[in-house]
């Protein structure tokens, strides 16, 4: 697989709770790539949690930091990068994402809801009906996510390792060497 990728970065996009970080770590380990989660890098850079950034500076400031982090990471190669669910909303981010292979982990809303119902750390899910908010966010982002190079739809009962294997298989189909 590493031969086919030739050092090109993998960018995982999709809704919060889709498993981008978990699957991204597995993909990076398998490839011998470095792994980064843009949200973790943003927290390190800002010295605050994502929730604190949203509360003190608002979503526009967070999105600016997100673009800055993505720009810096995209300058390197041999990396797997798990992005925030809303990274696709800013047009400028696509110029960075297009430097690599974009993988959309497309997990059904019901499964996202199950994974996220006990999570109190996500600013966009505070004080809201979780299922409705997830459906609304997905409706806003679906057409953007659909621009990914690879579309992975986990079946729901798969392990992260199986989703990573499915992702590899689909990347190989997209990058099949031409005769």
C-alpha positions in Angstrom: 0.0 0.0 0.0 2.8 2.4 0.9 4.2 1.9 -2.7 0.9 2.9 -4.2 0.5 6.0 -2.0 4.0 7.3 -2.6 4.0 9.4 0.6 0.7 11.1 -0.2 -1.3 12.2 2.9 -4.6 10.7 3.9 -7.3 13.1 5.2 -10.2 11.6 7.0 -13.4 13.6 6.9 -16.9 13.0 8.2 -19.2 13.7 11.1 -18.1 13.9 14.7 -18.2 10.4 16.1 -17.5 8.7 12.8 -14.3 7.2 14.0 -11.8 9.4 12.1 -9.3 9.4 15.0 -9.5 5.7 15.8 -9.4 4.6 12.1 -6.8 7.2 11.3 -4.4 5.9 13.9 -4.8 2.4 12.6 -4.2 3.5 9.0 -1.1 5.5 10.0 0.3 2.6 12.0 -0.2 0.3 9.0 1.4 2.7 6.6 4.3 3.8 8.9 2.8 7.3 8.6 2.6 10.0 11.3 -0.8 10.6 12.7 -2.4 14.0 13.6 -5.9 14.9 14.8 -6.5 18.6 13.8 -8.6 19.1 17.0 -5.8 18.0 19.2 -3.3 20.2 17.4 -5.7 23.1 17.7 -6.0 22.5 21.5 -2.2 22.4 21.8 -1.7 25.5 19.7 -4.4 27.5 21.6 -3.7 26.1 25.0 -7.5 25.6 25.4 -10.0 22.9 24.8 -12.2 23.1 21.7 -15.2 23.9 24.1 -13.2 26.8 25.6 -12.3 28.2 22.2 -16.0 28.1 21.1 -17.1 29.6 24.4 -14.5 32.4 24.6 -13.8 33.2 20.9 -16.7 31.6 19.0 -16.9 29.2 16.1 -15.4 31.6 13.5 -12.2 31.8 15.5 -12.1 28.0 15.9 -12.6 27.6 12.1 -9.7 30.0 11.5 -7.4 28.0 13.7 -8.6 24.8 12.0 -7.7 26.2 8.6 -4.3 27.4 9.9 -3.5 23.9 11.4 -4.6 22.2 8.2 -2.5 24.5 6.0 0.6 23.7 8.2 0.0 20.0 8.2 -0.6 19.7 4.5 2.9 21.0 3.8 4.3 17.7 4.9 4.0 14.1 3.5 3.5 10.6 4.9 0.8 11.7 7.3 -2.7 10.5 8.2 -4.8 13.4 9.4 -8.2 13.1 11.2 -10.0 16.4 10.6 -12.9 18.1 12.5 -16.3 17.4 11.1 -16.8 20.9 9.9 -13.5 21.4 8.2 -15.2 20.9 4.8 -17.3 24.1 5.3 -14.5 26.5 4.4 -13.6 26.6 0.7 -9.9 27.3 1.4 -9.6 24.0 3.3 -10.3 22.1 0.1 -7.1 23.4 -1.5 -5.2 21.8 1.4 -7.3 18.6 1.5 -6.7 18.1 -2.3 -3.0 17.7 -1.6 -3.8 14.1 -0.5 -6.4 11.5 -0.6 -9.7 12.4 1.1 -11.5 9.6 2.8 -15.1 10.1 4.0 -16.2 7.9 6.9 -19.9 7.9 6.4 -21.5 6.6 9.5 -25.4 6.6 9.9 -26.9 9.2 12.2 -28.3 6.5 14.5 -24.9 5.1 15.1 -23.4 8.6 15.6 -26.1 9.3 18.1 -25.3 6.1 20.1 -21.6 7.0 20.1 -22.1 10.6 21.1 -25.0 10.6 23.5 -22.7 10.5 26.6 -20.1 13.0 25.1 -20.4 16.4 26.8 -17.2 17.9 25.2 -18.6 18.8 21.7 -19.7 22.5 21.6 -22.0 22.0 18.6 -24.0 19.4 20.5 -24.6 21.3 23.7 -28.2 22.1 24.8 -29.8 20.5 21.8 -31.7 17.4 20.6 -28.8 15.2 19.6 -30.5 13.3 16.7 -32.0 16.5 15.2 -28.7 18.3 15.5 -26.8 15.5 13.9 -29.3 15.2 11.0 -29.1 19.0 10.4 -25.3 19.0 10.4 -25.1 16.1 8.1 -27.7 17.7 5.7 -25.5 20.8 5.6 -22.3 18.9 5.0 -23.3 15.8 3.0 -22.7 17.3 -0.5 -19.2 18.5 0.7 -18.3 15.2 2.2 -19.4 13.5 -1.0 -16.5 15.3 -2.8 -14.1 12.9 -1.1 -11.9 10.6 -3.2 -12.9 7.5 -1.1 -16.3 6.9 0.5 -16.3 4.3 3.3 -19.7 3.3 4.8 -19.1 1.1 7.9 -21.8 -1.4 8.4 -22.2 -0.7 12.1 -21.0 -4.0 13.6 -17.5 -3.7 12.3 -14.4 -3.2 14.4 -12.2 -0.2 13.8 -9.6 -2.6 12.3 -12.2 -3.9 9.8 -13.1 -0.3 8.9 -9.4 0.4 8.3 -9.1 -2.7 6.1 -12.2 -1.6 4.2 -10.6 1.9 3.8 -7.4 0.4 2.4 -9.3 -1.7 0.0 -11.2 1.3 -1.4 -8.0 3.4 -1.6 -6.4 0.7 -3.6 -9.3 0.7 -6.0 -9.0 4.4 -6.5 -5.2 4.3 -6.9 -5.1 1.1 -9.0 -1.8 1.3 -11.0 -2.6 2.0 -14.7 -1.1 -0.6 -17.1 
